[in-house]
């Protein structure tokens, strides 16, 4: 997607101020795909061609879902992109372009969601008006916050309030207010967390800050406003994507302004809140003394909407319907009104009255920042080093003179670019400079594997879904500045590592090595990893190949792609998924470990502690880099600066500390070489050689250091084993919606899978229960299918990675009783000591 150029047609260009790059984010099933398709219906692309007819959209034909397996599942898996043209508000104005970047709704594909968010400046947050806020609503809003994307709230499926829940307009108004409040509560929460992170960071030792070398983004108070939704602000839309309509308060303000004799601006302020219209005085009042008046939103918006649904769908009544059409002043094609399917009639009427595409696209243009308005602000987030450079103006010298300043200062080049050229680039990005001679900056957010894309490349190729931040891209190779699609995709993976980091859970699958010729398999795996930034592939020393993915559905899709696209025709043998473990120690742990260097000149005693939860929370906020620093900072520092410590020994100690910080804490534990969590090592005692001893031993430089590192690692591992080691398994937060009838069965499935129920709640105004539970990842395979079968499809689970949870048993399990021995003989280890079983599994592997 490009603010400046259409890659396929270098002639078409629009100013950045008229471009909106947006994506749609939502909890799965809240209507993202339906919204996208209905948005396309009746819209035209930038060449003025219509994209999908209203009728096609009504038939459920999906444009964005282009993969075969997506259609099967109804999950949109591949981020795709389309540019839509929006008519100017005033005649003679410039049309705007809305680039709609679709992103998948399944939580497993978090990598693709953030790819879409990264290319966008704004987002449509779709929330089901009946279900309200769900787990993924939190997750996607968090992402919008993290990626500095401004959202607009679309309350979708309003029709369900009328048809399914049969709410009165007044009840529906209360219900909608409640949902808006729920969404706003998340925003408050996100802000509070960001602010708390700031405070904790301030309390951290300065040393830890320096080690982490991270710039802490300051929580920006003005950004909270972006996440506060209020219909009167214009950032809330009411919609039924399925029935093809949407409106904001401004639509009704415009529609009823003349009739009420009120200015649109006044209505915009009063239509949503606790305001009442006094018909006699023709006045808006804040009070409703005798309780006879309805809130204005109910009276002027919802009641009319309800009347349409009643006359067309609920109790079809043609004369009544035609009367409403006449009152609303609509021109509905008679052919559609004669249609036997009332839904066709409804879509025709609503599409005339409150057309979805017009409302949503206009709101995007009015409410969401243009590329020009947002690039400068987002640069700091997307590429901190570049943003940290002062723009050329800031040096006080004219742009041309900067090179001279640089030369005299002896500023080093960065990545082969002079500081001056980077400053020029930064300026070009800040100002969305699309001039042909401006520096080109393209951000490729993801690779899409395309088979024989016509006009792009004759063979199969990777196509980078990219954003042009500055300069002009053109196809063809005549011009030295042009870029070929192929080069972007395959030779230059232009993804700076800090931009593709994906947090979350990884599942592993091992594939048997003898059964497949490795070369093709390896090539296929590498293509897969390139196509999807959330996939890792590796080959173990055993020769087995590992794919790491974000979850079960993601894994299935990767294997499907491998089999069909990247390594077609190979019979690949796939092991059951392996769930990664972590290691730690019990809260009460007091393990100590001792070790000496091989030359016996130095020795140390290390104590292991469980990191307190408070420290852990703070560490989490600042990611792994800090964790290692925190663990060791205090004691090492005091040791190294102790009086009388010899210079060389001090060097060795400092080097040791650095090494340990880098390796120990974050690396593998003694149980099964899995990462350690929440562990602090305290160096209790260190005996280092005196200067005389060191001289007598004729130590080579670096020799002591090397030996100390080995000894320290040994001591740490010994301490963990001597303490109370624990294994941690990953746990999902599971949220499922079910009817009351199916609840017992849903609980049955959960209890078979070691789930811990957290809460059970009746969704207000619905017969639907929401159950929240923690479900071990190891128990999650086939869970969704199981649940669907035993509840006949009435329960839908959503799984989101929650945390690593320690198993209570000590995996250093020793058989002490006859019952244990018997159970063990019966192969029943999991019930006596699951921890030991998990560790054994890893060791065996
Ligand atoms: P996604 O997972 O967010 O892409 O959701 P979909 O667009 O696939 O929609 C999920 C389900 O909700 C589908 O069965 C849609 O037909 C249905 N749906 C979407 N929008 C609406 C709506 O406005 N009203 C109603 N009643 N159903 C809708």
Boltz pocket constraint, residues with backbone or C-beta under 6 A from the ligand:
constraints:
  - pocket:
      binder: B
      contacts: [[A, 26], [A, 27], [A, 28], [A, 29], [A, 30], [A, 31], [A, 32], [A, 33], [A, 34], [A, 35], [A, 74], [A, 75], [A, 76], [A, 105], [A, 156], [A, 157], [A, 158], [A, 159], [A, 160], [A, 239], [A, 240], [A, 241], [A, 242], [A, 243]]
      max_distance: 6.0
